Amino acid sequence: MINIPLIILAMPGVNSMLLIVLVVLLLFGGRKIPELMRGLGKGMKEFKDATKDDNKD
């Protein structure tokens, strides 16, 4: 029996990634995606800053 790590099986392939990108484009449109990514980046930055502040205490 071949021993394949489960993480490899859980990773989406190229076709799946293209399908996900296409669905996101269809749902949100090309103009909304930069706004969504900007908001996601700000949220990640705030989360990272909050965890750093928590570690300092």
Steps between C-alpha positions, in 0.01 A plus 500: 500500500630847411543730798389848384481781756144627542606863450587425137156354438333804656681750278297616200647446157549752221158429347329547834683826563402634157138406564505678837648814344241495224213465749637786712527720191145419400361562848683820589612647170842638415451831680408357840791258532767764580272644768446155649873424499579838655252433779639151553854639520398763755325236708805273492726791600274593791489137613878472482546826694250384764682170548833683530354734763358201686842334508666812643278503810 
